[in-house]
Amino acid sequence: MIEVENLCKIYGTTPAIEDVSFSVKAGEILGFLGPNGAGKTTTLRILSGYLPATNGTARIAGYEVHEQSMAVRERIGYLPETPPLYPDMTVEGFLHFVARIKRVAAGDRPLRVEAAMERCGILDRRRSLIRKLSKGYRQRVGIAQAIVHDPPVIVLDEPTVGLDPRQIIEVRNLIKSLAGDHTIILSTHILPEVSMTCSQVVIINKGQIVATGTPENLMEKLTAGAGYEIEVEGEIEAETLNSLLAVPGVKIVDLLPTSPTEPRQRLQVVCETTREPGPELIAACVTEGIKVHEMRRTRASLEDVFLTLTSQEEVTITRSPSEDEPESEEIAKDQLEEDQPEEETVDN
Amino acid sequence: MLVVFSNIIAIYRKELQGYFASPLAYAIAGIFWLLTGYFLIAILLGPDGLIQQVALRDQMGLTEPPIDLSYEFLQVFLRLMGTISLFVLPMLSMGLYAEERKRGTLELLATSPITNWGVATGKLLGVITFYSTMILPLFVLQAIALSVSSPPMSPGIMIVSHLGLILLAAGVLSLGMFISSLTDSTLLSAIGTFALVLFLWVVDIIGQAVGGPLGDALSHLSLISNYTNLVQGVIEIRSLVLFGSYVVLGVFLTAQSIDAFRFQRS
């Protein structure tokens, strides 16, 4: 449905994006992930036909975005970084206007506008002037104008920015509900969003694509595999660590530094991909006379992948997977910061 | 074809709605009415006004040549309205594209299945309509005031001269729209438009100074000479063509400048 090949955009002598290629199948949701300034908005603007590319092609539903611009424009709904709203119009009036210029037939317009308002949860403010709306409502009106003409392809540039947590969930559910009938490409720098809504992820940094794949693939690609974190009590010596290392499937065993007064210590175990020697590890600990208080599986979250890819630093995989609870992730990270300096690194 | 027309109407309606909901538009209209209303009274009834002058003249016994007061009034007043409009029109056209750019809504128009010249035409029609509604009350006032004159005012001249004013406005607004499409700052757009209009207003003086065929060509471009012709009730085809050309040129250049953005380094 969307095919992008070797897209380049150069402003003067500075390349904004270089050699960007990806494709999206009909009904999929593609997440375009990257830090600020990476080139996400530039790519989306080229896709929507607003900016011309310096090189490369982009096709939407088979039509080239530059050569066959009108055909493309009829088939996409676009939400730019700043929602394109007229402050002096009412919500309903604005959506009617957008429906008109998007060539919705006159008879269908009231129905479509009603449906878009309902889907975005803005029915109660239909007669409000847009300049009187809060940011969250404006964002929703922005999404409504992107879907009012029921386009096959929807391009959303940071659709959840400025929304409160409840609204973010609503918008994500809305986006998920649109998939299947529509092909969606959205850009964001909010990582949990991507793993929650997208079937495919493209990570871009400094104008170049650094990774593509499903969220799971990406996590696998860049981690040595799952691992464990074991809270133990007892005498840990070099031999102990070696015997744990001897367990088949274990790659690295590290002792995380703790304060000397703390009786319990934490072991970090990194395993080979697809191996799960949990029970064997516990058996080995018992044999060595170490008491096991807690054992946790650790897996790189998408955030680690993102940071690794975009900062070119190795990142410790020491946090438990909890993509559905961003708060606990934060807490775990804070605890971890107390355990610096980082001696443990992922051995790729 | 129908779709294109429907698009233009959609833009036109949106523009009109915008004007009637915008405080700036009301402010401009209000000041315009204040100024022109004052001058209407002053020119007609004031101590130095036309009625006094003619009365004085009659007292002194100079009855030849007979002065058609209403006609004279129309000339003076419309010339004044033209001059005032030169200041007001850039303020009306400055926001046409600059505001859209600033608000980010140009991105919406540029990614919708609507042509650039369609948008430009719709916007131009909208602002001309608004200007016409600004002129309308003055037209009515003049009609009322001059209806009792003797010899009676010919309605034909009234209409032609006011159409001349609207044509002048259309040309200026169209060029102003082009300048607005070049920038995202309304102030810059207003200043640029004012400078261009000033140039075109006095270009006949420049043309005379330059002399030769170039000077002649320049003089023909002058807004004031062509406007004055129309105001006098003289319909010269070349004046109509000139104003029409300004209108078309403005729309054409606007569409090109928006398009040029699309073809940057491509």
Contacts between the chains, C-beta under 8 A, distances in Angstrom:
chain1	res1	chain2	res2	distance
A	10	B	265	7.1
A	45	B	107	7.9
A	48	B	107	7.9
A	48	B	111	4.6
A	49	B	110	7.3
A	49	B	111	5.6
A	49	B	262	7.9
A	50	B	107	5.5
A	50	B	110	5.3
A	50	B	111	5.5
A	51	B	262	7.8
A	52	B	262	5.4
A	52	B	263	6.2
A	52	B	264	6.1
A	52	B	265	7.6
A	52	B	266	4.2
A	53	B	266	7.3
A	54	B	265	5.6
A	54	B	266	6.9
A	66	B	262	7.9
A	66	B	266	7.1
A	69	B	262	7.9
A	70	B	113	5.4
A	70	B	115	8.0
A	73	B	111	5.8
A	73	B	112	5.8
A	73	B	113	4.3
A	74	B	113	4.5
A	76	B	111	7.1
A	78	B	107	7.5
A	78	B	108	7.8
A	78	B	111	4.9
A	80	B	104	6.3
A	80	B	107	4.7
A	80	B	108	7.7
A	82	B	104	4.1
A	83	B	104	7.4
A	84	B	103	7.3
A	84	B	104	5.1
A	84	B	105	4.4
A	84	B	106	7.9
A	84	B	107	5.4
A	84	B	108	3.6
A	85	B	103	7.4
A	85	B	105	7.1
A	86	B	14	7.3
A	86	B	18	7.1
A	86	B	103	7.2
A	86	B	105	6.1
A	87	B	103	7.2
A	88	B	17	7.6
A	88	B	18	5.7
A	88	B	21	4.4
A	88	B	22	6.1
A	89	B	14	7.5
A	89	B	17	6.9
A	89	B	18	7.7
A	89	B	21	7.9
A	93	B	17	7.2
A	97	B	10	6.3
A	97	B	13	7.9
A	97	B	14	5.3
A	98	B	108	7.2
A	98	B	112	7.7
A	100	B	6	7.1
A	100	B	7	7.5
A	100	B	10	4.1
A	101	B	7	6.0
A	101	B	10	5.4
A	101	B	11	7.4
A	101	B	109	7.3
A	101	B	112	4.6
A	101	B	113	7.4
A	101	B	114	5.0
A	102	B	112	5.6
A	102	B	113	6.7
A	103	B	3	6.4
A	103	B	113	5.5
A	145	B	108	7.3
